[in-house]
């Protein structure tokens, strides 16, 4: 995949982001990514508002149409497809865990978790750690099929370590590269690689 397609792919995953965020998602240099994005704006492939970029509708259609060629190797790789199926199974568990993280049951009623019950949160972080241990081999297999995906494993581990150290915002904080945020982006990346759709 050329740098241009890779950067546009990264922007598609991020949806609306500055050059630094796209660069961090892809493991590329920020200046390189900004140059590609500015060129995309000049060619009508991206729009810019302040420091943030987004793909234009035409660029999204073109990118979607190019995926079968760009990721032909991964789509033909049975081991990669099998790893993705295992990932999806753990993804369903993660969604349930995140629901439990965001809500708590009191007297039979589900309410928003205000995170004042440390024991409850600690149990869920322990569950997240156990889930991550099971996911590690899957992440390795996915990275074997596409080395770029290694960055997700590194970010997930970093977020988990911070959460385990008591910075609980790293479980699901939307404005940082929390465990849930990184996992969500990895899931979106895999769906685009394999030409599949997200099932909510």
N, C-alpha and C positions, 0 to 999 in steps of 0.2 A: 504494500500500500504506500502510495506517495505521501509525502508530508502534508500536502494540501488536503487529500482525502482524509488522512488521519486526524488533522486538526478539525475539519468539518464534522467528522464522526464524533470527536470529543465534544464539540459544541452541541451536537444533536443530543448527546447523553446529558450534558449539563443543562440544556435547553436555553438558559439565559445566564450568561456569566461573563466576567472579565477575562482578559488574556491570562492573568496569573492563575485563575481557577482552572481554566482549560489546560494550561501547561502542567499544573500539578496533577491533574487527572491522567495525563498521558505520559508524564515523566519526561517532558521536553523542556527546552529553554524558553523562558517567558518571551524574550525578544523575538525568537524565531516564530513562536505562536502568534504574537501580535502582528508581525509582518504578514503572515498568511491571512489572518483575519482582516487586516486592513485592505489587503488585496482582494479578499472576498467581498468586502463592502464595495470597493471600486467596481467590481464586476457584477454587482447585484446579487451575489450569493448569500450575503449576510447584511443585517441591519445593525446599526450602532446607536445606542442611547447612553450618553455619558461615557463611562468606561465599559459598559456591558454590551455584549454582542448576542445576536440570535440569528438563526438561519432564516432566510426568506422561504416562502412556500415553494417557489421554483427549485431552490437548492435542496429542500427536503425531499421533493419528488425525485430529483436527479440522484441524490445520495441513496435513497431507497432502491432505486433502479440499478445502482452500481454494486450493491452489496453481494449479489449472487456471484459476481466476478471477483470482487475484492476478497471475499471470504470463501472462495470455492474450496480451498484446501481444508479449512475447518469443517465445512459442511459435508465433505467427503470422508472425514476422519471419524471412524466408528468409536474410537476411544474418547474423542472429544465429545461426541454426542452422548456417550454413556456417562461421562463425568457431568455433563449438563443435567441429565435426568436425575442423578444423585443430588446435584445441587438443588434442583427444584423440590425434591423431597425435604431437604433441610430448610429450604426457603419457606415452606408451609409451616414448619415448626417455629421458625424465626418470627413469622407474622403473628402466630399465637402468643409467643413470648412478648412481642412488642405491644400487643393488646393488653396483656397482663401488666406490662410496665406502665402503660398510660392510664390504666384504670385499676381500681381496687374494690373488692366486694366487702361491704359492711352491712350486717343485718339483712343479708340477702339482696341488697341493692348495689348495683355497680355504679361507682362514682369516679370522678377524675382522681388520679393518684397525685396527691400534693407532696409526696416524697418525704413526709415526716416520719414514716414508719421505716426506720433504717433496717430492721431485721427483714422486712418484706423485700425491700430493694436489694439487700445483700443476697438473699436467696435467688432472686432473679438474675443478678449479675453472676452468681455461681452457675446457674443454668446456662447463661450466655457463654461462659467460659467452657463448659462441657460441650455445648453445641459447636463452638469454634474448634475445639480439639478434633471433633468428628469431621469438620469441614476442611481441615488442613490438607488431608490427603487429596481431597477433591480439588482444592485450589491448586495444588501442585500438578495434578493431571491436566487441568485446564491450561495452566501456564506452559506445560510441555507441548501443548498444541498451539499456543500463541504466547510467546515469551513476554509480550507487553503486559499480560494480565498479572504478572508477578507483583506489580505495584499495588494491586488490590489486597493481596495477602499481607503485604507490609503495613498498609494503612489500617486494615482490620485489626491486626495484632497490636499496633500502636494505640488505637482507640480503646481496645479491650484493656490493655495495661493501665491506661489512665483511669478508666472506669473502676477497675479493681483497686486502684490506689485512692479511690474516694471522690474523684471528679465525675460524678454521675451524669453530667451533661453529655459526656462522651458515649453514653449508651444510644441516645437518639436525638441529640441536639440538631436542629435543622440548619443552623448557620455555621456549623463547623463540620469537619470531616469525622463525624461520629460513626459508630459502628453501623447503625441503621442507615445513615446517609451513604456511606461507602458501599454497603451491601446492596442498597437499592440501585446505585449506579452500576455496580458489577452486573446485577440482574439485567438492567437495561442494555448494557454492552453485550451480554450473551444473547439476548433476544434478537438484537440487531445482527450479530454475527451469524446466527442460525436462521434468521428469517422467520422468527416466531413472534407471537403477540402475548402481551401480559394478560394473565387471567386474574381478575380481582375477585 
